[in-house]
Amino acid sequence: MASKPEPPPSISHILAQRAGEEMALNQRHLNPQMGRILRTLGFQKTWAGGEGAHLIDDAGERYLDMFGGYGVFAVGRNHPDVIEAVEEVMAARTGNLPQLGVTLLSGVLAEQLLARAPGSVSAMIPANTGTEAVEAAIKVARAATGRGRVLYAEHAFHGLTLGSLSINGNDEFRDGFGPLLPGCEPVPFGDLESLEQQLERGDVAAFVVEPVQGKGVNLPPADYLLAAQRACRQTGTLFVLDEVQTGLGRTGRFLALEHWELEPDMVCLSKALSGGLVPIGAVLVSRTAFDRVFDGMERAVRHGSTFGGNDLAAAAALATLKVLDEARLVERSARLGELLLSLTEPLVERFEVVREVRGLGLMWAIEFGPPAGAAARRLYGSVEGRQPGLFSQLVTVPLFHRHRILCQVAGHQMNVIKALPALVVEEQEIRRFAEALTETIAAAERYPAALARFGLRAGLRAAVSRR
C-alpha cells in the first residue's frame, strides 16, 4: 500500500506552482487516449484562462473558441455576473440541500424557467447534467403512461449514461456497453411515416427527439416536429424534446421549440443553463405526467438526485437567465447566426469539396464531400477509406495553428465541422472566422500536398505520443 499522501495545498498554490503539468497528470491518471488525440492534432495547449468567446493560453495568446465546451459557454467564459451570483450564495451560507426539506433558489429557478416555456409544462425536476435529465424523462414517461417502449431518432445524441445511451443513435458510443435498456428503438430523423407506424402500435411511452440534432447539426423538415407532436398526442405517447444543446438561446430563440410553436410534454435542459460554472440539468414536465409519477406521499421521492437543485447551481442559472435577458443574447444569437450563414453559404458554390452549410442561430455546421473531378475524387475516396473524416481535420488543424480558432468535427467519422460559439461573440470575430475558413478550405481543396504535409506532421506527433 502506498504511503499516505500529503494533504493537498491551496487551490491558488496548485494553480501557481503546478501549471504545465496538465498533460502529464492526464496521461498518468485520467485518459491517455485523449492526450494522444491532442498531441496528434497539435492541440495540446496549456489553457491559462478564458474570457467571453475566447480561451487564453499560457503565453497570453487568445483563441476564438468556436467549440464552446460543447455549447456550455453560451454567455461566455467566466461571466462576471454569474461568478458574482455563485459568490453571493456561498457568502449567504444558505441551508443548502436539506434533502428532507425544500429551498428557495431552486423554486425560483423553476418559476423562471416555466415562465419562459410553453404552457404545456408546469413542473420541474432538477438534475445535474443533460444525460441525467434525459434519464429522468425516460423514467417519467414510462411511469406516467404505463408503457415500456421509447422511440428516438437515428444519429441522435442524448447522453452517455446507460439509459440515455439506450436512445443514443451512434454505434461508436453504444458498442461494448450492452445489453442496453430494452424497448428502445430508433426511427429515421425527419421520417414522419416511420414514426407514425411505430406509434400506432399503442405501446410507446415517449418519443425523445432533439429539435436540431447536435451531431452534424441536422435540421428537421419544416413540418416534421409539429406533425410528430400531433401523432404522439393521438396515440397517448409523450412528446419529449431534448433541448440540452439547443436551449438557452443557442438557435436564436430561448428554446428551439419556439421556431415551430411546439408544446411538448417534457423539455430537457442543461449545458448553458449555469453559465458553464456549475453542473446543472432540469426537466420541465407537464402537470399531468408529473402527478401520475409523484402520486402520493409514499412516492414523493421515487425519483431524485442528491445534488439536483442545489443552491450553487440554481444561483448560477438565475444569473445566466438574467444575462440572457439584459444583454438580449437570444436576439443576438439570431442576428449573428444569420450573418454567419450569409458569409459561409456561398462556399458551397465556390468550392467543390463543400457539400452544404447549415445552421440555426449560433448552431452552425459545414459539411464536406468528394470533389467532382475523377482524379481528385479517387484520391479523396482513398483517403476517406483509410480514415473517414480526415478532410475535416485538414481544415480544423490550420484554423487552430494559423488563425487561433478552436473548432472540431461534429462526430466520429464525419466530414462535418461544427461551431457553437458564445452568444457574446463579437461580429468582427464571426467575420474573421468566415474569412479564415474560406482561406483554409481553399488551401485544403488542393489537398494532395496538404494531405502529405498533414500526414507527416500527424504521424510524427502520434509517434511521440506513443512514447
C-alpha positions as CSV (number, residue, x, y, z in Angstrom):
1,M,0.0,0.0,0.0
2,A,1.3,3.4,-0.9
3,S,2.3,5.8,1.8
4,K,-0.3,8.3,2.9
5,P,0.0,11.5,0.6
6,E,0.5,14.9,2.0
7,P,-2.7,17.0,2.3
8,P,-3.4,18.9,-0.9
9,P,-2.2,22.5,-0.8
10,S,-4.5,25.5,-1.5
11,I,-6.0,25.9,-4.9
12,S,-4.0,29.1,-5.5
13,H,-0.8,27.3,-4.8
14,I,-1.7,24.4,-7.2
15,L,-2.6,26.8,-10.0
16,A,0.6,28.8,-9.5
17,Q,3.1,26.0,-8.8
18,R,1.9,23.1,-10.9
19,A,0.9,24.9,-14.1
20,G,2.2,23.0,-17.1
21,E,1.6,19.5,-15.6
22,E,-1.8,19.1,-17.1
23,M,-0.9,16.7,-19.8
24,A,1.4,14.6,-17.6
25,L,-1.3,14.2,-15.0
26,N,-3.8,13.3,-17.7
27,Q,-1.6,10.6,-19.1
28,R,-0.9,9.1,-15.7
29,H,-4.3,9.3,-14.1
30,L,-7.1,10.3,-16.5
31,N,-7.5,9.5,-20.2
32,P,-4.2,8.9,-22.1
33,Q,-6.1,8.3,-25.3
34,M,-7.4,11.9,-25.2
35,G,-3.8,13.0,-24.7
36,R,-2.8,11.1,-27.9
37,I,-5.5,12.8,-29.8
38,L,-4.5,16.3,-28.7
39,R,-0.8,15.6,-29.5
40,T,-1.7,14.2,-32.9
41,L,-3.6,17.3,-33.8
42,G,-1.2,19.7,-32.1
43,F,-4.0,20.9,-29.8
44,Q,-2.0,20.2,-26.5
45,K,-2.2,23.7,-25.3
46,T,-1.9,24.8,-21.6
47,W,-5.0,26.9,-21.2
48,A,-4.4,29.5,-18.5
49,G,-7.7,31.3,-18.7
50,G,-10.9,32.1,-20.5
51,E,-12.9,35.2,-21.2
52,G,-16.1,35.7,-23.2
53,A,-15.7,33.9,-26.5
54,H,-12.0,33.2,-26.1
55,L,-9.6,30.8,-24.5
56,I,-6.2,32.1,-23.4
57,D,-3.1,30.0,-23.4
58,D,-0.1,30.2,-21.0
59,A,1.7,32.6,-23.4
60,G,-1.2,35.0,-23.3
61,E,-2.5,34.3,-26.8
62,R,-6.2,34.5,-27.3
63,Y,-8.0,31.8,-29.3
64,L,-11.5,32.2,-30.6
65,D,-13.5,29.3,-29.1
66,M,-16.0,28.1,-31.7
67,F,-16.3,24.8,-29.7
68,G,-17.8,26.4,-26.6
69,G,-17.3,23.4,-24.3
70,Y,-19.9,21.6,-26.4
71,G,-22.2,24.6,-26.1
72,V,-21.8,25.2,-22.3
73,F,-20.5,28.7,-22.5
74,A,-23.4,30.5,-24.1
75,V,-23.0,33.6,-22.0
76,G,-19.2,33.4,-22.4
77,R,-16.5,32.0,-20.3
78,N,-16.3,33.3,-16.7
79,H,-19.1,35.8,-17.0
80,P,-18.6,38.2,-14.0
81,D,-22.3,38.3,-13.2
82,V,-22.6,34.5,-13.0
83,I,-19.5,34.3,-10.9
84,E,-20.9,37.0,-8.6
85,A,-24.1,35.1,-8.1
86,V,-22.2,32.0,-7.0
87,E,-20.1,34.0,-4.6
88,E,-23.2,35.6,-3.2
89,V,-24.9,32.3,-2.4
90,M,-21.7,31.0,-0.9
91,A,-21.4,34.1,1.3
92,A,-25.0,33.7,2.4
93,R,-24.2,30.3,3.9
94,T,-27.7,29.0,2.8
95,G,-29.2,25.9,4.2
96,N,-28.3,24.1,1.0
97,L,-29.6,20.5,0.2
98,P,-31.6,19.8,3.4
99,Q,-33.0,16.8,1.5
100,L,-35.9,16.4,3.9
101,G,-36.9,20.0,3.1
102,V,-37.2,22.5,0.3
103,T,-35.1,25.5,-0.6
104,L,-35.8,28.9,-2.2
105,L,-33.5,29.3,-5.1
106,S,-34.4,26.0,-6.8
107,G,-38.1,27.0,-6.6
108,V,-37.4,30.4,-8.1
109,L,-35.4,28.8,-10.9
110,A,-38.3,26.5,-11.7
111,E,-40.6,29.6,-11.7
112,Q,-38.4,31.4,-14.1
113,L,-37.8,28.6,-16.5
114,L,-41.5,27.6,-16.6
115,A,-42.4,31.3,-17.3
116,R,-40.2,31.1,-20.4
117,A,-41.5,27.7,-21.5
118,P,-44.7,26.8,-23.3
119,G,-47.9,26.3,-21.3
120,S,-47.8,22.5,-21.8
121,V,-45.2,22.2,-19.0
122,S,-45.7,23.4,-15.4
123,A,-43.4,21.5,-13.1
124,M,-39.6,21.0,-12.9
125,I,-37.5,18.0,-11.9
126,P,-33.9,19.2,-11.0
127,A,-30.9,17.3,-12.3
128,N,-27.1,17.7,-12.6
129,T,-26.4,17.0,-16.3
130,G,-28.1,16.6,-19.7
131,T,-27.8,12.9,-19.6
132,E,-29.4,12.8,-16.1
133,A,-32.2,15.0,-17.4
134,V,-32.8,12.6,-20.3
135,E,-32.7,9.6,-17.8
136,A,-35.4,11.3,-15.7
137,A,-37.6,11.9,-18.8
138,I,-37.4,8.2,-19.7
139,K,-38.4,7.2,-16.2
140,V,-41.3,9.7,-16.0
141,A,-42.6,8.7,-19.5
142,R,-42.7,5.0,-18.5
143,A,-44.3,5.6,-15.1
144,A,-46.8,8.2,-16.4
145,T,-48.0,6.0,-19.4
146,G,-47.5,2.5,-18.1
147,R,-45.8,1.7,-21.3
148,G,-42.3,0.4,-21.9
149,R,-41.2,1.4,-25.4
150,V,-39.2,4.6,-26.1
151,L,-38.5,5.9,-29.6
152,Y,-35.6,8.0,-30.6
153,A,-34.2,9.3,-33.9
154,E,-31.3,7.8,-35.7
155,H,-28.0,9.7,-35.2
156,A,-29.4,11.3,-32.0
157,F,-27.2,12.1,-29.1
158,H,-28.9,12.1,-25.7
159,G,-26.1,11.3,-23.4
160,L,-23.7,8.5,-22.3
161,T,-25.2,7.0,-19.1
162,L,-26.9,3.7,-19.7
163,G,-30.5,4.9,-20.1
164,S,-29.6,7.8,-22.3
165,L,-27.1,5.6,-24.2
166,S,-30.0,3.3,-25.0
167,I,-31.6,6.1,-27.1
168,N,-28.2,7.3,-28.5
169,G,-28.2,6.7,-32.2
170,N,-24.5,6.3,-32.7
171,D,-22.8,2.9,-32.6
172,E,-19.4,4.3,-31.7
173,F,-20.8,5.3,-28.3
174,R,-23.0,2.2,-27.8
175,D,-20.7,-0.6,-28.8
176,G,-19.4,-2.8,-26.0
177,F,-21.9,-1.4,-23.3
178,G,-24.8,-3.7,-23.9
179,P,-27.2,-5.0,-23.2
180,L,-28.9,-1.6,-23.1
181,L,-32.4,-0.8,-21.9
182,P,-35.0,-3.0,-23.7
183,G,-37.8,-1.4,-25.7
184,C,-35.7,1.5,-27.1
185,E,-35.9,1.7,-30.8
186,P,-34.8,4.2,-33.5
187,V,-36.7,5.8,-36.3
188,P,-35.2,7.9,-39.1
189,F,-34.9,11.6,-38.2
190,G,-37.5,13.5,-40.2
191,D,-39.4,10.5,-41.4
192,L,-42.9,11.0,-40.2
193,E,-44.4,7.9,-41.8
194,S,-41.9,5.6,-39.9
195,L,-42.6,7.4,-36.7
196,E,-46.4,7.0,-37.1
197,Q,-46.1,3.3,-37.9
198,Q,-44.4,2.7,-34.6
199,L,-46.8,5.0,-32.6
200,E,-49.8,3.2,-34.0
201,R,-48.9,0.1,-32.0
202,G,-50.1,1.9,-28.9
203,D,-47.3,0.8,-26.6
204,V,-44.8,3.8,-26.9
205,A,-44.2,5.7,-23.7
206,A,-42.2,8.5,-25.3
207,F,-40.7,9.9,-28.5
208,V,-37.5,11.7,-27.5
209,V,-36.0,14.0,-30.1
210,E,-33.6,16.9,-30.4
211,P,-35.2,19.8,-32.3
212,V,-31.9,20.2,-34.1
213,Q,-29.6,17.2,-33.9
214,G,-26.3,18.1,-32.2
215,K,-24.2,15.6,-34.1
216,G,-23.9,17.1,-37.5
217,V,-26.3,20.0,-36.8
218,N,-29.1,18.2,-38.7
219,L,-32.3,20.4,-39.1
220,P,-35.7,18.8,-39.3
221,P,-38.0,19.1,-42.3
222,A,-40.3,22.1,-41.9
223,D,-43.4,20.4,-40.7
224,Y,-41.9,17.3,-39.1
225,L,-41.8,18.2,-35.4
226,L,-45.3,19.7,-35.3
227,A,-46.6,16.6,-37.1
228,A,-44.7,14.3,-34.7
229,Q,-46.2,16.1,-31.7
230,R,-49.6,15.7,-33.2
231,A,-49.1,11.9,-33.8
232,C,-47.8,11.5,-30.2
233,R,-50.9,13.2,-28.9
234,Q,-53.2,11.0,-30.9
235,T,-51.6,7.8,-29.7
236,G,-51.1,8.7,-26.0
237,T,-47.3,8.9,-26.4
238,L,-45.4,11.7,-24.5
239,F,-43.5,14.1,-26.8
240,V,-40.1,14.8,-25.2
241,L,-37.8,17.5,-26.6
242,D,-34.1,17.2,-25.7
243,E,-33.0,20.9,-25.6
244,V,-29.8,20.2,-23.7
245,Q,-27.8,21.8,-26.5
246,T,-30.4,23.8,-28.4
247,G,-31.9,25.6,-25.4
248,L,-31.0,28.9,-23.7
249,G,-30.8,31.0,-26.9
250,R,-28.5,28.8,-29.0
251,T,-30.8,28.7,-32.0
252,G,-32.0,32.3,-31.9
253,R,-34.9,31.5,-29.6
254,F,-34.8,30.9,-25.9
255,L,-35.9,27.4,-26.6
256,A,-35.6,25.9,-30.1
257,L,-39.2,24.6,-29.9
258,E,-40.4,28.2,-30.4
259,H,-39.4,28.0,-34.1
260,W,-42.2,25.6,-34.6
261,E,-44.6,26.7,-31.8
262,L,-44.3,23.2,-30.1
263,E,-46.0,22.3,-26.8
264,P,-44.2,19.2,-25.7
265,D,-44.9,17.1,-22.6
266,M,-41.3,17.4,-21.4
267,V,-38.3,19.5,-22.1
268,C,-34.8,18.5,-21.1
269,L,-32.3,21.3,-20.3
270,S,-28.7,21.5,-19.2
271,K,-25.3,22.7,-20.7
272,A,-25.6,26.5,-20.9
273,L,-28.1,26.8,-18.0
274,S,-25.5,27.7,-15.4
275,G,-23.1,29.7,-17.5
276,G,-20.6,26.8,-17.5
277,L,-19.8,27.2,-13.8
278,V,-21.8,24.6,-12.0
279,P,-23.1,21.2,-13.2
280,I,-26.9,21.5,-13.7
281,G,-29.8,20.0,-15.5
282,A,-33.6,20.1,-15.4
283,V,-36.7,18.5,-16.9
284,L,-39.7,20.7,-17.5
285,V,-42.7,18.4,-17.2
286,S,-46.5,18.6,-17.9
287,R,-48.5,18.6,-14.7
288,T,-50.5,15.6,-15.8
289,A,-47.3,13.4,-16.3
290,F,-45.7,14.8,-13.1
291,D,-48.8,14.0,-11.0
292,R,-49.0,10.5,-12.4
293,V,-45.4,9.8,-11.2
294,F,-45.5,11.6,-7.9
295,D,-49.0,10.5,-7.0
296,G,-48.8,10.1,-3.2
297,M,-46.7,10.9,-0.1
298,E,-45.1,7.4,-0.3
299,R,-44.0,8.2,-3.8
300,A,-42.6,11.7,-3.2
301,V,-39.0,10.6,-3.6
302,R,-39.3,7.9,-6.2
303,H,-37.0,9.9,-8.4
304,G,-34.4,12.4,-7.4
305,S,-30.7,13.3,-7.4
306,T,-28.5,14.0,-4.4
307,F,-27.1,17.3,-5.8
308,G,-30.1,18.2,-8.0
309,G,-31.5,21.6,-7.2
310,N,-28.5,22.7,-5.1
311,D,-28.2,26.4,-4.4
312,L,-24.9,27.0,-6.3
313,A,-26.4,25.6,-9.5
314,A,-29.7,27.5,-9.0
315,A,-27.9,30.8,-8.3
316,A,-25.7,30.4,-11.4
317,A,-28.7,29.5,-13.5
318,L,-30.7,32.5,-12.3
319,A,-27.8,34.8,-13.1
320,T,-27.5,33.2,-16.6
321,L,-31.1,33.9,-17.3
322,K,-30.6,37.5,-16.2
323,V,-27.6,37.9,-18.5
324,L,-29.5,36.4,-21.4
325,D,-32.3,38.9,-20.9
326,E,-30.4,42.0,-20.1
327,A,-27.8,41.6,-22.9
328,R,-30.5,40.4,-25.3
329,L,-28.3,37.4,-26.2
330,V,-31.2,35.4,-27.7
331,E,-31.8,38.1,-30.3
332,R,-28.0,38.5,-30.8
333,S,-27.8,34.7,-31.5
334,A,-30.4,35.0,-34.2
335,R,-28.7,38.0,-35.8
336,L,-25.2,36.7,-35.7
337,G,-26.4,33.3,-36.9
338,E,-27.9,34.9,-39.9
339,L,-24.7,36.7,-40.6
340,L,-22.6,33.6,-40.3
341,L,-24.8,31.7,-42.7
342,S,-24.7,34.6,-45.2
343,L,-20.9,34.7,-45.1
344,T,-20.5,30.9,-45.4
345,E,-23.3,29.7,-47.6
346,P,-21.5,31.0,-50.8
347,L,-18.7,28.5,-50.0
348,V,-21.0,25.7,-51.5
349,E,-20.7,27.3,-54.9
350,R,-17.1,28.4,-54.5
351,F,-15.6,25.1,-53.5
352,E,-16.2,21.6,-54.9
353,V,-15.5,20.0,-51.6
354,V,-18.2,21.9,-49.7
355,R,-21.4,20.0,-49.8
356,E,-23.6,22.0,-47.5
357,V,-23.6,24.9,-45.0
358,R,-26.4,24.8,-42.4
359,G,-27.4,26.2,-39.1
360,L,-30.0,27.8,-36.8
361,G,-28.9,30.8,-34.7
362,L,-25.4,30.2,-33.5
363,M,-25.5,26.4,-34.0
364,W,-23.7,26.1,-37.3
365,A,-22.1,23.4,-39.5
366,I,-20.3,22.9,-42.8
367,E,-20.2,19.5,-44.5
368,F,-17.6,18.4,-47.0
369,G,-17.8,15.8,-49.7
370,P,-15.8,14.4,-52.6
371,P,-15.0,16.8,-55.5
372,A,-16.3,16.4,-59.0
373,G,-13.1,15.7,-60.8
374,A,-12.4,12.0,-61.3
375,A,-8.8,12.1,-60.2
376,A,-9.5,14.2,-57.2
377,R,-12.5,12.1,-56.3
378,R,-10.4,8.9,-56.3
379,L,-7.8,10.4,-54.0
380,Y,-10.4,11.8,-51.7
381,G,-12.1,8.4,-51.6
382,S,-8.8,6.6,-50.9
383,V,-8.0,9.0,-48.1
384,E,-11.5,8.7,-46.6
385,G,-11.4,5.0,-47.0
386,R,-8.4,4.8,-44.7
387,Q,-9.6,7.4,-42.2
388,P,-13.1,8.8,-42.6
389,G,-13.4,12.4,-41.6
390,L,-9.7,13.2,-42.3
391,F,-10.5,16.0,-44.8
392,S,-12.3,17.9,-42.0
393,Q,-9.1,17.8,-40.0
394,L,-7.3,19.5,-42.9
395,V,-9.5,22.5,-42.0
396,T,-9.6,22.4,-38.2
397,V,-5.9,22.0,-37.7
398,P,-4.8,25.0,-39.7
399,L,-7.6,27.1,-38.2
400,F,-6.2,26.3,-34.8
401,H,-2.5,26.8,-35.6
402,R,-2.6,29.6,-38.2
403,H,-5.7,31.5,-37.1
404,R,-6.0,30.7,-33.4
405,I,-9.6,29.4,-33.9
406,L,-10.7,26.3,-32.0
407,C,-13.4,24.2,-33.6
408,Q,-13.7,20.5,-34.3
409,V,-15.5,17.8,-36.3
410,A,-19.2,17.2,-35.4
411,G,-18.8,13.5,-34.8
412,H,-17.0,10.3,-35.4
413,Q,-16.1,9.6,-39.0
414,M,-18.0,12.7,-40.2
415,N,-16.7,15.3,-42.6
416,V,-18.7,17.9,-40.8
417,I,-17.2,20.8,-38.8
418,K,-19.5,22.3,-36.2
419,A,-19.5,25.7,-34.4
420,L,-21.1,26.6,-31.1
421,P,-19.6,30.0,-30.2
422,A,-20.5,32.0,-27.2
423,L,-23.6,34.2,-27.8
424,V,-21.5,37.2,-26.7
425,V,-19.1,36.7,-29.6
426,E,-18.3,39.9,-31.4
427,E,-19.5,40.4,-35.0
428,Q,-15.9,41.0,-36.1
429,E,-14.9,37.6,-34.8
430,I,-17.7,36.0,-36.8
431,R,-16.4,37.7,-39.9
432,R,-12.8,36.7,-39.0
433,F,-13.9,33.1,-38.7
434,A,-15.6,33.1,-42.1
435,E,-12.5,34.6,-43.7
436,A,-10.2,32.2,-42.1
437,L,-12.4,29.3,-43.0
438,T,-12.5,30.4,-46.6
439,E,-8.7,30.7,-46.8
440,T,-8.2,27.3,-45.1
441,I,-10.7,25.4,-47.4
442,A,-9.0,27.0,-50.4
443,A,-5.7,25.5,-49.3
444,A,-7.2,22.2,-48.2
445,E,-9.0,21.8,-51.6
446,R,-5.6,21.5,-53.1
447,Y,-5.2,18.6,-50.8
448,P,-2.6,16.2,-52.3
449,A,0.2,18.4,-50.9
450,A,-1.8,19.4,-47.9
451,L,-2.6,15.7,-47.0
452,A,1.1,14.8,-47.3
453,R,2.1,17.6,-45.0
454,F,-0.7,16.9,-42.5
455,G,0.0,13.2,-42.6
456,L,3.7,13.7,-41.9
457,R,3.1,16.0,-39.0
458,A,0.3,13.8,-37.6
459,G,2.5,10.7,-37.9
460,L,5.3,12.3,-36.1
461,R,3.1,13.6,-33.3
462,A,1.4,10.2,-33.0
463,A,4.9,8.6,-32.7
464,V,5.9,11.0,-30.0
465,S,2.6,10.5,-28.1
466,R,3.2,6.7,-28.0
467,R,6.5,7.1,-26.2
